[in-house]
Amino acid sequence: MKEILAPTDFSKQANNAVNYAAEVAKLTKSKLVLLHVYSLPLITGDVPDFMPIWSDVEKESMEELNKLQKMLNILYGKSLKIECVCKMDYSIEEVIKHYIAEKKIDLVIMGMRGAGYLSEKLLGSVTTSLILQSNCPVLVINEKVSFKKIKKMVLAYDYENSINKAVLAPLIEFSKLFNSQLFVLNVINSNKKSPSVKTELSEVKIENYLKEIKHTYHFIQNDDIVNGINDFVKSKKVEMIAIIHRKHKFLNSVFREGNTKKMAFHTSIPLLALHE
């Protein structure tokens, strides 16, 4: 992991995620990029007496980014490499996605507010969009989550298809970083019989990729995949959830808009979205 992107709008939940990103960057010796996207107000009626110009808004935005950078260097040391980037656009998602592709970002860490109708409908769109559309791993941090050593992680995986090792690289790196225990979890319908791990693993390559870390395999029955994952998280006291965005029935259902928001907003632990 060489470069971590932390988009921010300077809100409480964004700054919490930025601090989390700084902790991860320091431990992995990665560069931390702070990105702020600003836009000028759209004029739909009478022109107001005062209209900010883009250079003024950009200057104020960079000043805020520089303040944030100084604070982070005070908290985490000057050895933490931080770059501040400020861009103007009306589509935050497009700016972030373009920056990820252009700079080949390894990980995006973003904040999200807690549960609630208004916050889910209005404030989760950027993070949810990146989870669904970006090819870069996205780590979602709830506003109440503080950085700590991750002792237990769960990977939701359906065993139906082989997986590329590169997809699991961020998860494996986190596991090595904290010497974590990884639970590989498959949630199946209650009317189906739980298959044996040996039978399932004979068709996929995941076991070859996880040999370097501590891991176990688990099957649970639940007709609601997200509820099944969350129940498992509670029972095992898991401290990070990882899910893989792929186009087939198991996680395709997780990544329907409603379930993605449900998972991101109703978990009090980090959510790592991996992509094939």
VOPA-166010 format. One line per 4 residues: number of its first residue (from 1); their letters; for each residue x, y, z of C-alpha. Coordinates in nm, 2 decimals, always signed. Example, Ala and Ser with C-alpha at 12.3 -4.5 7.8 and 13.67 -1.06 7.14 Angstrom:
% residues 2
1) as) +1.23:-0.45:+0.78  +1.37:-0.11:+0.71
//
This chain:
% residues 276
1) mkei) +0.00:+0.00:+0.00  +0.17:+0.32:-0.12  -0.10:+0.59:-0.15  -0.42:+0.64:+0.06
5) lapt) -0.69:+0.88:-0.04  -0.91:+1.05:+0.22  -1.17:+1.28:+0.06  -1.30:+1.54:+0.31
9) dfsk) -1.57:+1.81:+0.33  -1.43:+1.91:+0.67  -1.74:+1.77:+0.85  -1.72:+1.58:+1.18
13) qann) -1.76:+1.24:+1.02  -1.51:+1.32:+0.74  -1.25:+1.44:+0.98  -1.29:+1.13:+1.19
17) avny) -1.22:+0.92:+0.87  -0.92:+1.14:+0.79  -0.78:+1.06:+1.14  -0.84:+0.69:+1.08
21) aaev) -0.67:+0.72:+0.74  -0.37:+0.90:+0.90  -0.33:+0.61:+1.15  -0.34:+0.35:+0.86
25) aklt) -0.10:+0.56:+0.65  +0.15:+0.59:+0.94  +0.14:+0.21:+1.00  +0.18:+0.12:+0.64
29) kskl) +0.42:+0.40:+0.56  +0.19:+0.52:+0.28  +0.14:+0.87:+0.15  -0.19:+1.03:+0.26
33) vllh) -0.37:+1.24:+0.01  -0.64:+1.48:+0.15  -0.88:+1.57:-0.13  -1.15:+1.84:-0.11
37) vysl) -1.40:+1.90:-0.39  -1.57:+2.24:-0.39  -1.83:+2.40:-0.62  -1.97:+2.75:-0.67
41) plit) -2.35:+2.79:-0.59  -2.58:+2.75:-0.89  -2.78:+3.06:-0.97  -3.15:+2.98:-1.03
45) gdvp) -3.31:+3.31:-0.96  -3.21:+3.67:-0.90  -2.83:+3.73:-0.88  -2.73:+3.80:-0.52
49) dfmp) -2.54:+4.11:-0.42  -2.23:+3.91:-0.35  -2.11:+3.61:-0.55  -1.79:+3.43:-0.44
53) iwsd) -1.54:+3.37:-0.73  -1.37:+3.04:-0.77  -1.03:+3.16:-0.68  -1.15:+3.28:-0.34
57) veke) -1.33:+2.95:-0.27  -1.02:+2.75:-0.38  -0.80:+2.96:-0.15  -1.03:+2.91:+0.15
61) smee) -1.04:+2.54:+0.07  -0.67:+2.50:+0.05  -0.63:+2.69:+0.38  -0.86:+2.44:+0.55
65) lnkl) -0.67:+2.15:+0.40  -0.34:+2.30:+0.51  -0.48:+2.34:+0.87  -0.58:+1.98:+0.86
69) qkml) -0.24:+1.87:+0.74  -0.07:+2.06:+1.02  -0.30:+1.91:+1.28  -0.23:+1.56:+1.15
73) nily) +0.15:+1.62:+1.15  +0.13:+1.74:+1.51  -0.07:+1.43:+1.61  +0.11:+1.16:+1.40
77) gksl) +0.45:+1.32:+1.34  +0.61:+1.50:+1.05  +0.73:+1.17:+0.90  +0.37:+1.11:+0.78
81) kiec) +0.37:+1.22:+0.42  +0.06:+1.43:+0.34  -0.05:+1.58:+0.01  -0.33:+1.83:-0.01
85) vckm) -0.54:+1.84:-0.33  -0.83:+2.08:-0.40  -1.05:+2.06:-0.71  -1.36:+2.24:-0.83
89) dysi) -1.65:+2.04:-0.97  -2.02:+1.97:-0.93  -1.98:+1.60:-0.92  -1.78:+1.48:-0.62
93) eevi) -1.80:+1.12:-0.72  -1.66:+1.18:-1.07  -1.36:+1.38:-0.93  -1.28:+1.11:-0.68
97) khyi) -1.31:+0.83:-0.94  -1.09:+1.02:-1.19  -0.83:+1.09:-0.93  -0.82:+0.73:-0.82
101) aekk) -0.76:+0.62:-1.17  -0.51:+0.89:-1.26  -0.30:+0.84:-0.95  -0.35:+0.47:-0.90
105) idlv) -0.47:+0.50:-0.55  -0.44:+0.19:-0.34  -0.71:+0.26:-0.08  -0.99:+0.52:-0.02
109) imgm) -1.10:+0.58:+0.33  -1.42:+0.77:+0.37  -1.66:+0.87:+0.65  -2.03:+0.80:+0.69
113) rgag) -2.28:+0.92:+0.94  -2.49:+0.69:+1.17  -2.83:+0.54:+1.09  -3.12:+0.76:+1.02
117) ylse) -3.35:+0.82:+0.72  -3.22:+1.17:+0.62  -2.85:+1.08:+0.66  -2.90:+0.76:+0.46
121) kllg) -3.09:+0.92:+0.18  -2.90:+1.24:+0.14  -2.55:+1.20:+0.29  -2.45:+0.85:+0.19
125) svtt) -2.46:+0.89:-0.19  -2.10:+0.97:-0.25  -1.96:+0.68:-0.04  -2.22:+0.44:-0.17
129) slil) -2.14:+0.54:-0.53  -1.77:+0.48:-0.48  -1.84:+0.14:-0.33  -2.05:+0.05:-0.63
133) qsnc) -1.85:+0.21:-0.91  -1.49:+0.25:-0.82  -1.23:-0.02:-0.89  -1.04:+0.08:-0.58
137) pvlv) -1.09:-0.07:-0.23  -1.30:+0.16:-0.01  -1.29:+0.16:+0.37  -1.60:+0.31:+0.52
141) inek) -1.56:+0.46:+0.87  -1.87:+0.53:+1.08  -1.85:+0.87:+1.26  -1.83:+0.69:+1.60
145) vsfk) -1.55:+0.45:+1.50  -1.21:+0.52:+1.65  -0.89:+0.36:+1.52  -0.77:+0.06:+1.71
149) kikk) -0.59:-0.27:+1.65  -0.81:-0.50:+1.46  -0.80:-0.84:+1.62  -1.09:-1.01:+1.42
153) mvla) -1.21:-0.96:+1.07  -1.48:-1.13:+0.86  -1.48:-1.17:+0.48  -1.82:-1.24:+0.33
157) ydye) -1.75:-1.48:+0.05  -1.98:-1.73:-0.14  -1.72:-1.98:-0.28  -1.90:-1.98:-0.62
161) nsin) -1.61:-1.84:-0.82  -1.23:-1.84:-0.79  -1.09:-1.51:-0.68  -0.78:-1.31:-0.78
165) kavl) -0.52:-1.26:-0.51  -0.49:-0.89:-0.59  -0.85:-0.84:-0.48  -0.76:-0.97:-0.13
169) apli) -0.44:-0.78:-0.10  -0.57:-0.49:+0.12  -0.74:-0.74:+0.35  -0.43:-0.96:+0.37
173) efsk) -0.22:-0.65:+0.44  -0.45:-0.54:+0.72  -0.45:-0.89:+0.87  -0.07:-0.90:+0.87
177) lfns) -0.05:-0.55:+1.00  -0.25:-0.63:+1.31  -0.19:-1.01:+1.32  -0.57:-1.05:+1.30
181) qlfv) -0.79:-1.36:+1.28  -0.99:-1.37:+0.96  -1.33:-1.55:+0.94  -1.43:-1.64:+0.59
185) lnvi) -1.81:-1.64:+0.60  -2.07:-1.78:+0.36  -2.44:-1.70:+0.43  -2.68:-1.94:+0.27
189) nsnk) -3.06:-1.97:+0.26  -3.22:-2.15:+0.55  -3.38:-2.41:+0.32  -3.04:-2.52:+0.19
193) ksps) -2.80:-2.77:+0.36  -2.47:-2.63:+0.47  -2.20:-2.77:+0.24  -1.86:-2.89:+0.37
197) vkte) -1.57:-2.66:+0.36  -1.36:-2.92:+0.19  -1.61:-2.95:-0.09  -1.64:-2.58:-0.14
201) lsev) -1.27:-2.51:-0.13  -1.19:-2.77:-0.39  -1.33:-2.54:-0.66  -1.17:-2.21:-0.56
205) kien) -0.82:-2.08:-0.49  -0.89:-1.86:-0.19  -0.71:-2.11:+0.05  -0.39:-2.06:-0.15
209) ylke) -0.40:-1.69:-0.09  -0.47:-1.70:+0.28  -0.20:-1.93:+0.39  +0.01:-1.65:+0.53
213) ikht) -0.26:-1.53:+0.78  -0.47:-1.69:+1.05  -0.82:-1.78:+0.91  -1.11:-2.02:+0.95
217) yhfi) -1.42:-2.09:+0.73  -1.78:-2.06:+0.84  -2.13:-2.13:+0.70  -2.44:-1.98:+0.85
221) qndd) -2.81:-2.00:+0.75  -3.00:-1.68:+0.71  -3.25:-1.56:+0.44  -3.12:-1.20:+0.48
225) ivng) -2.76:-1.19:+0.38  -2.68:-0.86:+0.55  -2.86:-0.96:+0.87  -2.67:-1.29:+0.87
229) indf) -2.33:-1.10:+0.83  -2.42:-0.86:+1.11  -2.54:-1.14:+1.34  -2.21:-1.32:+1.29
233) vksk) -2.02:-1.00:+1.35  -2.19:-0.96:+1.69  -2.14:-1.32:+1.79  -1.77:-1.33:+1.71
237) kvem) -1.70:-0.97:+1.82  -1.56:-0.89:+1.48  -1.39:-0.55:+1.43  -1.39:-0.52:+1.05
241) iaii) -1.62:-0.64:+0.77  -1.49:-0.71:+0.42  -1.72:-0.76:+0.12  -1.63:-0.82:-0.25
245) hrkh) -1.82:-0.63:-0.51  -1.89:-0.88:-0.79  -2.18:-0.94:-1.03  -2.35:-1.26:-0.91
249) kfln) -2.62:-1.36:-0.68  -2.46:-1.36:-0.34  -2.30:-1.02:-0.31  -2.50:-0.88:-0.59
253) svfr) -2.79:-0.88:-0.34  -2.57:-0.72:-0.08  -2.48:-0.45:-0.32  -2.83:-0.36:-0.41
257) egnt) -2.87:+0.01:-0.30  -3.09:-0.07:+0.00  -2.86:-0.34:+0.14  -2.54:-0.14:+0.07
261) kkma) -2.67:+0.15:+0.27  -2.81:-0.08:+0.54  -2.47:-0.24:+0.58  -2.27:+0.09:+0.57
265) fhts) -2.50:+0.29:+0.80  -2.59:+0.02:+1.05  -2.25:-0.11:+1.14  -2.04:+0.04:+1.41
269) ipll) -1.72:-0.11:+1.27  -1.51:-0.04:+0.96  -1.65:-0.18:+0.63  -1.40:-0.27:+0.36
273) alhe) -1.54:-0.29:+0.01  -1.31:-0.49:-0.22  -1.34:-0.50:-0.60  -1.27:-0.76:-0.87
//
